[in-house]
């Protein structure tokens, strides 16, 4: 089955991360947000829109190296912090090129570091298909065990979705904790969720994943025999109603999942109320989508001054943020920052976050942010569009924004701009291209259906105000008897203006 030896990628856990889109250093390296230079007003303005207070709160819970999770070894000051896990990565290269396999493992390393782990080493095994028993094959399991012993790792992360039997077999032979890519992503979501809805969505996804992979962990999950059968060898404490511990856990999980779904249905009603209010007032909605860590939140800050959290980490944004914007003629529209996507996004997450992703499906326009400096931007675009199709947003008009073009290969940027008509190259860090992007967005907003020409009396100023806030002004002139206005408006507003039509 194996055609060539394993590839080993070594990660330097002490390498500093680059600056993020708006210039703040990743506080995972130095434990704090970068200081603001009081002499540089532009720099200060940029810093104040990155959500540094949220960053400070998030980093206060960072795991720290060498700190055990055992209660007796944790001081009063450090009791909220967790030990930094030392992990080894393992992947299977089944198709594609070796560069694709290495990019996938590099992304897994970034996910692990975002979760608070220290990546020590990565192994790639060349196989036609993953091994059904151990994922990487029995021979390579022994080599992986040797790497774990040599590096002192306490966790192995596999670049794929493992079955319950694969997890059990690997843990039995390697003797350390084993998790897969899906479990890692769910852990990141659990750390970053802030709102009540976000926490409920993550918990639902975790329980859905766990319910399919419940397995025994020794005697604590052994079966309980019913009636007299329990006296055969188990003795006192083993006789019970006949229900296994696994069955009990599954029942409790199903009960909890049902409650979470009911709670999310109530939250969905509140979200739909806000959405229907915007639709009633004909307010266009622009949803910002893209691969995780492509710079969506940074771009939202540049376009609207939203001040949302910006972090050079994967899945920094989970809870959607909606911000108001205006065209030069006064027409109001909204930007919605959404959760980032990733290759092989767990199905459980898509289902749990479906109510949030409805913001994307019901938007009037998608702003698809692509990191031009990424080694595989086309692969990221394809992964995002797969998820968009899954949530029913594939038919929504789309504008591609190639972010970080100043740090990207010019040939790659040119290739991306040619691939998508109307694509715009921007830099959320420097602000280059933002004005052009804003113009393209405003030109792409849906046209209002009715064009009116009316002379509105001055005592009906509220109608003029509505035209300015929800319509598209073509011309306006003030005459002795009232305000003459030529504009495109919604059908309800056109009906209100009908008595004054000229």
Protein Blocks (a to p, Z undefined) as FASTA:
>chain_A
ZZbdcddddddfkbccdddfkopacfklnopacdddfklmklmmmmmmnopmmmmmmmmm
pccehiafbfklpcfklmmpccddddddddddfbdcfklmmmmmmmmmmmmmmnopacfb
dcddddfbdcfklonopklmmmmmmmmmmnopabdcdebdddfklmmmmmmmnopacddf
klmmmmmmmmmpmbfmlmmmmmmmmmmmmmmmgccehjklcccdehjllmmmnoghiace
hiafklmmmmmmmmmmmmmmmmmmmmmmmmmmmmmmmmmnopacdddeddehiopmmmmm
mmnonopacdddehkbfbdcddddddfkopacdddddddddehiafklmmmmmmmmmmmm
mpcbdcddddfkbmblmlmmmmmmmmmmmnopmmgccddddehklmmcfklmmmmmmmpg
hiacddfknopoklmmmmmmmmmpccdfbdcdddddfklmmmmmmmmmmmccfbdcddfk
bccddddddfklmmmmmmmpZZ
